[in-house]
Amino acid sequence: MEEFKRLEKQKLNIEEELKELQSVLLRENVTMNTPLVTQDGFPRSDIDITTIRPTRHKIILLRNDYKKVEEEIKKVLEKVLSAEAAESNLTNGASESQLKTSTKDEAANVDGSSLNKNHEKVLQRSSILGRPKPFCVVDSVAVDSPAQEAGLCVGDEIISIQNCTSLASLPEVVLGSIEKNLHVLLIRGYDADDSPRVYQLSLRPHTWQGPGVLGCHLR
């Protein structure tokens, strides 16, 4: 997580420096595309070219740095949420006991009265459309991972994790909840009438012998 914090700090520093440089251009009443020469090809005398030119150059360099930092942050977040490197521990012949904690799974089945308020709101909103709508599916669960400890199984359809209902915003929620319990609302199978079987689990992100802090792959 130190790497993520370092990159976030670097990103914020670049943003602040870009704001300062943009304010210089604004003060000079020019943009990145404002011509610095006249139609005859001579330097303009109505603007401070000696200030504008290096400022533009710095902005271009910082924008490139910003893109690189964003790419690095993206890679870090992907490591947090996936366990692809640990999937080699799972064989095609893995038993259900490796992918499930059956007693915990059965105990996790709850009715609406036991759902926390955030989950209940998600369930109420999505039920208007007929049934709860998941935002991602569990592709794999690594052995001895935080995800397996929580009782997550391959094929689980995640409705919400804490108050998060978007895969895009999930990394921020997970990174801000290391060693804390996250309430997970999910669908695991459907009854004969196509009504979903809703489960609630408690997931605690933390470091383990594998990559990331969850030990599962979501899509």
N, C-alpha and C positions, 0 to 999 in steps of 0.2 A: 504493500500500500504506500510505502514511502516513494516509490517511483511515480505513482499516480499523483501524489501530493506535489512532488517536485515539478512534474509537467504542468499541472494546473497552475502552480505559482508562476512558472515561466510563461504560460499562456496569458495570464492576467498582466504580467509585466509588459509583454509585447502590446497588449491592448491599450495599456496606459500610455506607452510611448507613441503608439500610432495616433492616439487622440491628441497628444501634444503636437505632433508633426502636422496633423490635419488642421489644428488651430493656427499654425504658422501660415499655411496656405490660405486659410480663411482670412487671416489678418491682411495678407497680401492681395486678397480679392482675386485669387486664381484657383484653378483646380489642377488635377493631374494632367489634364488634356489642353490646358490653355497654352496657345502658341507663345513662345518666348522671343520670336523674331517677327519683324514686319513682313509685309508682302514682298518687299524688295530684298529680304534676306538679312537685314541688319538687326542687331539686338535691340529689343524694345527699351526705350528710355523711361517709360512710365511705370515700370515695375522693377523690383529688386531681384534681378536674375541671379546674383551671387548668393542670395539666400534661398531662392526658389529651387534652383537646380539641385543642390546637395540635399535639400529637404525631400524632393521627389525621389532621389536616388535611395535615401534611407527608407522611405516608405515602401518602395519596391522590394528592398532587401528584407524588411520586416514582414511584409506580406508573405514572402516565400518561407521565412522562418516560421510564421504562424501556421502555414499549411503543413509543414513538417511536424510541428508539435501536435497538431490535431490528429495526424496520422499515427503518431506514437501513442497518443492517448487512446485512440481507437483500438490499437493492438493490445494495450494493457487491459482495456475493458473486455475485450474478447477473451483474454486469458482468465479474467475473473469469472465470466459466465460460462465458460466451456471447460470440458474435461476431456478434450479429444486425445491428449497425450496419455490419459489414463484409461482410455477405452480399450487399450490393448490388454488390460487386465480382465476384460470381459470376453469370454469365448462364446461361440455360437451355441455351445452346449451348456451354457450356464443355467443352473437350476433356478426355479422361481425364488428359492430362499435367498439367492444372491441378489436378486433384484427387488425383493419385497421383505418387509418385516411384517409378517401376516397378522400377528396379534395386534400390532399397532395399527395396521390398516383397518382391521375390523372395528377397533375401538374408535377410530377417527370419524366414523360415520355419525353425522349430527343432524339435528333438525334446525329449522330457522331460528328457534328461540335461543340457541346456544351460540349463534354467530355473533361476532363482535359488530359494532355499529357500522364500520367501514364496509365490511363484507356484506352486511345485510342491505346496505344501500346499493352496492353493486348488483346484488341478486335481484333487488326490486326493480332496478332500472332495466336490467337485461331480460327479466321475466315478461316485460311488456311485449317483447318480440317473440315470446313463446317459451324460451328457456334461457338459462344463463349462457352467456357467450364468452368462451375462453379467448385469451389473447396470445397464447402460445401453447406448445405441446412439448412434453419431455421426450427427447430422442434417446438419451442414454443416461444411466446412473452408474457411477463407478463404485466399486466395492470399498467399504469402510469410509465412504465420503460423507460430508455433512448432509448431502441430499438423501443418501440411504439411511442415515441415522434418523432423519425426519420421517422416513417412510414413503418418500416419493418413488414412483414406479414408471417404467417406460410406458408411454401412451397416455399418461395423465394429462388432462387438458386444464391448464391453469386459468382460472377466472380472475384471481387477484392475488398479489403478494403484498401484504400490508394494505396500503391504499393505492398501490400501483397497478394499473391495468394496461400498460403499454410496454412492449419489449424494448423500445427505444429509451425509455426513462428508467428501466430496471437497474442498469449498472449503478446509477446514482443512489438508488434506494439500498442496494446491496452493500456498496462501499461505505455507506453511512451507517450501516447496522452490523459491523463486525462484532462477533461475540454477543449479539443481541438476538432475541427471538422474534422472528417475523411470522405473522399469521398468514397462512396460505389457504386459499379457498380453491378447490379443484373439482373436476368431474372425472369419475372413474367408472366408466361403463354406463349403460342405459337399461332401464326396465323394458318390459314387453310393450308398454304403451309409449315408448320412446322418451320417457321422462328421465332426466339425468340423475345419477346417483352422486350427490354432493358430499364431499369430505372436507374436513378442516384439519390442517396439520400445522405444527410449529417447526419452522426451519431456522437454524442458527448458523449463519455464515461464520466460518473460522478456517484458519490454516490447518492443513493436514498433510499426509505424505504425498498427495497428488497436486496437480496445478490448480490454481484458482482457490476460491473459498466456498464453492458450492459442490463441485464434483459431479455436475450433470451438464448435459447439453440441451439447450432449448432452441426451438425453431418456431 
